[in-house]
Amino acid sequence: TQNGAMSAYYACVNRNKKSITVDIKTEEGKNIIYDLVKKSDVFVENYLPGKLDTIGLGYDSLCSVNPKLIYCSITGYGPDGPYKNRPGVDVIVEALAGLMHITGDPDGKPSKVGVALTDICTGLFAHGAILSALLSRQKTGIGQKIDCSLLQTQIACLANIASNYLIGGLSAHRMGTSHHSIVPYQTFPTSDGYIMIGATNNHQFTKLMHHLDLPHAATDHRFETNPQRVQNRDELVSLIESKMKQKTTEEWENILENSGVSFAPVNDIPRTFEDPQVKHLKMVKEVTHPGYGNIKLTDVPVKWSHTTPSIRLAPPLLGEHTEEVLGNLLGYDKQKINTLRDMKVI
């Protein structure tokens, strides 16, 4: 933050990283980057397209320093085209790429998603692309440039919504938590909260009606198949809502447990981290931070059979590792580091 304090947002995305500060507009600063590139496999940047080319840190310049380098550029709208110079912001791209239009209640305003998923998914696409490029380099010995953008990511993440339009000409609209082509598949109010229920086939629907004590609905001709349930959505949803309001969320959880029907309470964030399955998966990791003591972070969400990834480093303070990286990795001596600091290059 502006006063030098670490934000919780910064902490969640910067664990296992080291931080150095370099004035890359100076020749001395650029030389530090060149020295790092000589020892690096991957370079990631998210400046406006072409910005780093103007100061000698574009792909062509760094490729000449290390031809095996994987150079990944992450932008808002891609490296060229009419929007290339627009700043890339998650929520703006949500609006442009259709996600905001299909998010929210049917009669409400367009809504942003609760977390910056376009940002996160772009990072995941970049992660996969970098790994693919490294694998390709093993075979060819040659690095390459990767271009990822928020816009391309969000278009790809429209998934079935995009296919429905491109193949069938169907334009999606806001449906709250319900589904265009599956009923029942939405949240229902209970006497003290909400519960999400999804009966994705006839067998699950019959089971759900049995556990809700609505056996007549399972044989009602209006609800016999999913297309009929979609056609008679309002009548079926009204019937289920009336029943669900009669008990608490916890009571319905107990009734539906082991029913074979997909369900979950709509948890707030504290309840999410108190959930027994979340605790079982050990998704919270406590690490020691040099400036803030013990802090809790979400852990690595993937488990491997033979390797054990972990949070090895707490989120760094700004420039915390400058001297360590320049000295240990690049071999700069103390005098050179002090000179660079006196020149305000680092």
LINBEL-V846106 format. One record per backbone hydrogen bond with DSSP energy under -0.5 kcal/mol. CO is the residue of the C=O (numbers start at 0). NH is the residue of the N-H. Records with the same first field share a line. If there is no record, write none. Layout:
CO=NH / NH
//
This chain:
0=3
6=10
7=11
8=12
9=12 / 13
10=13
13=16 / 315
18=320
21=23
22=25
25=29
26=30
27=31
28=32
29=33
30=34
31=35
32=36
33=37
34=38
35=38
36=39
40=69
42=71
44=73
47=50
49=53
50=53
51=54 / 56 / 57
52=55
57=61
58=62
59=63
60=64
61=65
65=68
66=142
68=70 / 143
69=42 / 71
70=72 / 145
71=44
72=74 / 147
74=149
75=150
80=83
82=85
83=48
86=88
88=92
89=93
90=94
91=95
92=96
93=98 / 99
94=97
97=101
99=102 / 110
101=174
102=110
103=175
104=107
114=116
115=119
116=120
117=121
118=122
119=123
120=124
121=125
122=126
123=127
124=128
125=129
126=130
127=131
128=132
129=133
130=134
131=135
132=136
133=137
134=138
135=138 / 139
136=140
143=70
145=72 / 147
147=74
148=152
149=153
150=154
151=155
152=156
154=157
155=158
157=160 / 161
158=162
159=163
160=164
161=165
162=166 / 167
163=167 / 169
164=168
168=170
169=171
174=177
181=178
183=198
185=196
187=194
192=189
193=265
194=187
195=263
196=185
197=199 / 261
200=204
201=205
202=206
203=207
204=208
205=209
206=210
207=211
208=213
209=212
213=216 / 217
214=217 / 218
215=218 / 219
216=219
219=222
220=223
224=228
225=229
226=230
227=231
229=232
231=235
232=236
233=237
234=238
235=239
236=240
237=241
238=242
239=243
240=244
242=245
243=190 / 246
246=190
247=251
248=252
249=253
250=254
251=255
252=256
255=258
261=197
263=195
264=266
267=271
268=272
269=273
270=274
271=274
274=278
275=279
276=280
277=282
278=281
282=298
284=286 / 296
286=288 / 294
288=292
292=288
294=286
296=284
306=303
309=311
312=15
316=319
318=321
320=324
321=325
322=326
323=327 / 328
324=328 / 329
325=331
326=330
332=336
333=337
334=338
335=339
336=340
337=341
338=342
339=344 / 345
340=343
344=22
//
